[in-house]
């Protein structure tokens, strides 16, 4: 389990994923060497990774949440093929290991992810059903982190770490930014020298473009970390059907629940999807029957237990061995 310094460091990275260790150390009241050592330890032992991600809407991309049902024999191979794709994130084995869910990032012009989905997946009879849900609006997730992983710092400490982003309207992410964004997807804390080498730009150009993208809200930084270190042992995807007139009210209510790490409106027979991170099955049951059950506008609910998270927020994998180990991470 994490101690107070570990939790404070993770919270600090949620606030500013590129904050220098010296600034984090000053806020935490420890040395910069201690922060650096804890960061390295969390990267090795808890799968901690800070990743830089482009806002999909500003980058002209559409996100599809795909559900695949497969035979038990083929599910692992299909999930592995999805993990290796450069246009996927949040690949999970759910519902007894015979269902795979994944987010596919497609150009906005794509009306369906079917061709993208099937292009690199081995032709096999193992897939028995496919459904695709366009993510229309994200209420919780992305730049908005899971609250229980960010409860260590007080308001004064949070204010000291919050970067003041200012600037006029700038060019949105384009093809010229591809190398920069790809490098940040692998490691959001790469130094300006490393980013300059990856892009062929000067360090000054890298710094200016980073500042522009962040000020415009076109680039944000997410923190991947094993949720089990926060006491999470039970994870589930929740597929909800809500009357359209009540959708916004219910989604906003759900986004305030500490048990949830992700809430989004989707197309399809269900129009809201969420991910619950709970201590154990009894904790999930209490959440479903009490907090969620109190929302009368929810018409139907399907609960899909998450067995393993094979790929997290970033489309880029830095260690394919993680696929074999299969660490769980929050959404």
URFEN-V220465 format. One record per pair of residues at least 4 apart in sequence whose C-alpha atoms are under 6 Angstrom apart, sorted by the first residue. I is the first residue (numbers start at 1). J is the second residue. If there is no record, write none. Layout:
I&J, I&J
//
This chain:
1&229, 2&6, 7&152, 8&152, 11&150, 13&17, 17&221, 18&189, 21&25, 21&32, 22&32, 25&29, 25&30, 25&31, 25&32, 27&157, 41&45, 42&46, 42&48, 43&47, 43&48, 46&226, 47&225, 48&224, 48&225, 49&223, 49&224, 50&188, 50&222, 50&223, 51&184, 51&185, 51&187, 51&188, 51&221, 51&222, 52&184, 52&185, 52&188, 52&220, 52&221, 53&219, 53&220, 54&218, 54&219, 55&218, 55&219, 56&61, 57&61, 58&218, 59&173, 60&108, 61&106, 61&107, 61&108, 62&105, 62&106, 62&107, 62&108, 63&104, 63&105, 63&135, 64&103, 64&104, 64&133, 64&134, 64&135, 65&102, 65&103, 65&132, 65&133, 66&101, 66&102, 66&131, 66&132, 67&100, 67&101, 67&130, 67&131, 68&99, 68&100, 68&129, 68&130, 69&98, 69&99, 69&127, 69&128, 69&129, 70&75, 70&98, 70&126, 70&127, 70&128, 71&75, 71&98, 71&126, 72&98, 74&126, 75&98, 81&121, 86&315, 87&104, 87&105, 87&315, 88&103, 88&104, 88&315, 89&103, 89&311, 89&312, 89&313, 89&314, 89&315, 90&102, 90&103, 90&311, 90&312, 90&313, 91&101, 91&102, 91&310, 91&311, 92&100, 92&101, 92&308, 92&309, 92&310, 93&97, 93&99, 93&100, 93&307, 93&308, 94&99, 94&100, 94&305, 94&306, 94&307, 95&99, 95&304, 95&305, 113&117, 115&119, 133&266, 133&267, 133&268, 134&266, 134&267, 135&266, 136&265, 136&266, 137&264, 137&265, 138&264, 139&263, 139&264, 140&144, 140&255, 140&262, 140&263, 141&145, 141&262, 146&261, 147&258, 153&157, 165&215, 166&215, 167&215, 179&199, 180&199, 184&188, 185&314, 185&316, 186&316, 192&196, 192&203, 193&203, 196&200, 196&201, 196&202, 196&203, 211&215, 213&218, 213&219, 214&218, 214&219, 225&329, 226&328, 226&329, 227&232, 227&329, 227&330, 228&232, 231&279, 232&277, 232&278, 232&279, 233&279, 233&280, 234&278, 234&279, 234&280, 235&276, 235&277, 235&305, 235&306, 236&275, 236&276, 236&304, 236&305, 236&306, 237&274, 237&275, 237&303, 237&304, 238&273, 238&274, 238&275, 238&302, 238&303, 239&273, 239&301, 239&302, 240&270, 240&272, 240&300, 240&301, 241&270, 241&271, 241&299, 241&300, 242&247, 242&298, 242&299, 259&276, 259&277, 260&275, 260&276, 261&275, 261&331, 262&274, 262&275, 263&273, 263&274, 264&272, 264&273, 265&271, 265&272, 266&271, 266&272, 267&271, 278&283, 278&284, 279&283, 286&290, 287&291, 288&292, 288&293, 289&293, 290&294, 308&328, 309&328, 310&323, 310&326, 322&326
//
